[in-house]
Amino acid sequence: MDKSIIVADDSEIIKNIIEKALSSEFKVLRASNGREAIEYITKDTNKSIVGMLLDLNMPEYDGFYVLNYFKNNNLFNRIPVSIISGDDSKDTIDKAFTYNIVDMLNKPFSIENVRGIVGKMLNK
């Protein structure tokens, strides 16, 4: 598989669900925090990463840190990002959409939800 998707979430359960949903089409790169997600991106010299599902609440670098990294390095056009979060407060959603994200998926979600949001990212 030459296409990869980053799943940045500190929950092993969430990463397992997403990997199960996507592993037939993509190599799933698992990151437990924003620092690991950024490391995947900086090492992606052959541009195989085609999208990222990003949790907002993680240790070390949180999702907003990663979104700022994307903004400052002009990465949103190269790697579409969708948010996966258990925080569905209006303030958090409004703040997330100030970035050039594709969509936001609230936890809990189904495998169908994951496939749908990835399809939306790849068609952006």
N, C-alpha and C positions, 0 to 999 in steps of 0.2 A: 504494500500500500504506500503510495507516494503522497497522500494527502493526510495532514494531521490536524487534530482539533485539541486545543488546550482546555482542560477542565480544571479551573482554579477554585478549590473549595476545601475547607479544613475537615469536612465530613467524609469519612471513608464510604459511608452508605451512599451518599449522593454521588460520589465518584464512581462507585460500582454500578449504580443504576444507569448513569450516563454512558459509561463504558459498554454496558450490556446493550444499550440502545443504538450505539454508533459503531461498535467494533467491526461490524461486517463491511462497513464502507470506509472507515477512517482509522488511522493509528491514533489512539487516545493518549495524550500526554497529560499525566496526572501531576498537578501542583497542589501542595497543601497550604500555600500562602502566596502572596503577591511577589515576593522575591523570587521564588522558584518559577513562577509564570514568566517574569521578565527575563530570567536566565534562559528559558526555552527560546524566547523571542530573539535574544541577542545571539544565540548559537544557530539560529535558523538561516544559515547562509544560502541554502538552496531554495528558500521561500516555499517550503512544503506546508507550513502552517496556514490553514485556510479559514480559521475562525477560533473564537475563544468564548467559553461560557465562564462567567466570572462572578463569584460570590463577593458581596460587599464586606461582610464581617469575617475577617480572617486575622490570624496572628502575624506578626512581623509587618509586612506591608499589606494594608487592607485593599479592598477593591477600588476605593477612590484614589489611592496612591497609584495603582496600576492605570486607572483612567487618566490621571494627570501625566503619567509617563507616556501614554499613547498620544495624548494631545501635544505634549512638548516635543515629541519625536515624529509627529505627523504619520502615525501608524494606522489610524482608523480606516483609511482607504485601502490599505494592504491587508489588514486583518480585521474583519468585522467582529464586533463584540456584542454579546447579549448578556444581560445580568440575570443571575439566578440568586434569589434572596428570600429569606424568611421575613424580612422587614418590609411590610407593605404600607408603611406610613406615607402620607402624602408628601411630607418634607423629603424623605429619602427618594421616593419616586421622582419628584420634581428635580432634585439635585442630580440624580442619575441621568435624566433626560437633557440636562444642560450639556452633556457630552454627546458625541456623535455615535451613540449606541444604536443597535438595530431594534432591540426589544427587551422586555423584562419578563422573566418567568418567575412567578411566586411559588415558593415551596409550600406544601408538597405538590409534586407534579408527576405526571405519568410518562412512560416511555414515548407515547404518541406526542405528548407536549414537547419533549426533547427533540424528537425528529422534526416536528413542525417548525420549531424555532431555528434549528440548524438549516433547514431548507430555506427559510426566510433570509438567514444570514448569507447563504451562498448565492441567492438570487439578487442580493443588493447591488 
